[in-house]
């Protein structure tokens, strides 16, 4: 975020005099406490300053890069996840190909009853299966998918940073967002998806000073 000249001056005062009360900061700037209140709130919420009751404001000691990194790590998967595109194990490879292009996604999540994750089918999986003379309508998607537990997932409470790290580390297009199933906590229920596009959009909006929820 870009700081105003007054906000930069407030930081300088707090660095030099802190901990310092809002009233004393106002005196240094020849302004009223009410005039400074919005600036102090912005600087505190942004992480530049911290405040303690009956003590005052003090400098948090973090650079802009550190604050930016901290903000990214605070972004939760649950706030950015998109609707998952799912199919059942019984669906054919032909149906999977059609669904993938109609939904314009790079990965399909294969589920059993109750949205329980059983596999993942990528563009590469479908391309391999389409080579040859087999009838794609007769081949179930369960034959070509990657099965559990060989699937990289993420949970709603994980940070978007951790999800992005997994996408890079495992070189996948997306991650199914899952939670333990109510009837069997060893099973994972699909509740969303995180994609490269999702992360890019969140990153751009963060740079613009907006939040996506």
N, C-alpha and C positions, 0 to 999 in steps of 0.2 A: 504494500500500500504506500501511496505517496503522502508524506506528512506535510502539513502546512508549516509556515515559518514559525507560527506561535507554538505549535506542537513540538517542533524541534527545539525551541527555546525552553519549553517546559522540561523536556528531557535533560537539557544541559543544566538547568537549575537543580533538578532532582539528583543528577549525577554528582553535582558539587556539594549540595546542601543536605541531601537525603539521609535519614528519613525526614520528611518535611510535610507539614500540613497543607491542605488546599488553600487555607487563608493566607499563609506565608508566601506560597507560590503566587497568589493573586497580588499580594503587596509588591513582590519583586517586579511584577509586570505592570503595576499601576492599573489593575483591572479588578472588577468585583468577582467574588467567589462564584456567583451565579453565571457570569460570563464564561468562566473557565470550566464549569461543570461538564459540558458536552465534550470538550477536549480531553479532560481527565478520564472521562468514561471510555472514550475511544482508545486512548493510550493504554488503559488498564485492560480492556477487553482484547486488545490486539497483542498484549503480552509485553509491551515495552516497559510498563510500570506495574508494580504491585502495591497494594494498599492494605494496611493493617489498622483496625479500629484503635483510636486513641494514640496511635503512633504516627501515622501519616503515609505518604507515598515514598517509595524507594525504587531505584532503578533495578530492573530485572536482570540486567547484565547479559542480554541476549542480542546477537546481531540480527539483521533482517533475514539473512539466510537461515539462521537457527530458528527464528520464528516461523519462517515459511515451511521448513522441514517439520517443525512441531505441528503446524496446522495440517499438513498432509497426513501425518500419522494419526491425527484425531478424526479424520474422515472415515466413517464406518461404511462397510459393505451394505448394510441394511438400508442406508439412505440413498444408495446409488444403483442398487440392483434393478435389472430389467425383468420383464416377464419371460420365463423360460419357454423355449419351444421344445415340446416333448412328443414322443411317439411310443407306442407299446411295442413289446418284443415281437408280437405277431405281425406287425406291419411289414410289408414287402420292401425290398430295396428300391423298387420302382417308386413306391409311395414316398419313401424317404427322400429320394432325389427330387421329386416334385415338391414336397413340403419344404425342403431346404431352399429351393429357388423361389418359391412363392413367399416364404417368410424372409428371404434375403439374409440368411444366417450362414455361418461357417461350420456350426456344430449343432447336432441334434442330441437331446438327452433322452435316453431310452428308459422307460419306467414300467414298473409293475403296478398292480392295484394299490391305490393309496398314494400315488406319486412317488413310490419308492424307487430310488435310483438303482438301475441294474447295469447300465452301460452308457457309452458315449459313442456317437458316430460322426466322424469328421468328413470333410470333402474328400480327403485322401482315401479314406475307407471306402467311400461310395465309388470313387474313380477306379480303384483297384477291382472292386466287385463287378463293375460294368464292362471290364475287358474280357473278351471271350464271347462265347455263343450261348451262355446260359440264359434262361428266361428270368428276367429280373422280377417279374411278378410272382415267380414261384420261390424266390429266395427270401427268407425272412431276414429282417435287419439284425436279428440277434446273432446271425451267423457271422456277420462282418464287423460288428461293433467291438469296441474295447470294453472289457468287462470289469466290474468291481472285483477286487479292490485296487485295480491298476488305474485308478482315475484320480486326478488331482481335483480337490474340491476346496471350497472356502465356506466359512460360517458367517452369519449376519453380523456378529459382533466383532469380527476381524476388521482390521484397518484396510482401507483401500490400497495403501502402500504395500501391505503384505500380499494382497491379492495380485497387484501388479508385479511384485517380485516373483510370485509363483508362475505367472504367465510367461515371464522372461526366462526363468530358470528351466521350465519344462517345455518351452516353445510350443504353447498351445494358443488357440484363438480365443478361448473363453473358459471360464470356470463355472460349474454349477454351484449355486449357493444352496446349501443344505442345512437341515437341522435334524436332530434325532427324532425318529418316528415315535408317535405317542404310544403305539401298541408294542413296539419293540425298539428300545433305544440303540440296539446294535445296527438297526437299519437306518438309512438316511433318506429323508423326504426332500424332494426338490422344491425350493421356494423362490428361486430366481436365477439370474445369470449375471456374470460380470464379464464384459468383453473388452477388447482393446479400444473399441470405439467409446465405450462407457468411460473408461479411464481417461482417454484423451479429452472427452467433453468436460469431465470434472476438472481436469487440469487447466483447460482453457478458461473455464468459468471462474476458477480460483484465481487465475492471473488477472481476470477482469474485476476481481473484487466481489464476485457473486457466489452464492452457495446454491447447490442443487439438492433438493430434498424431495 
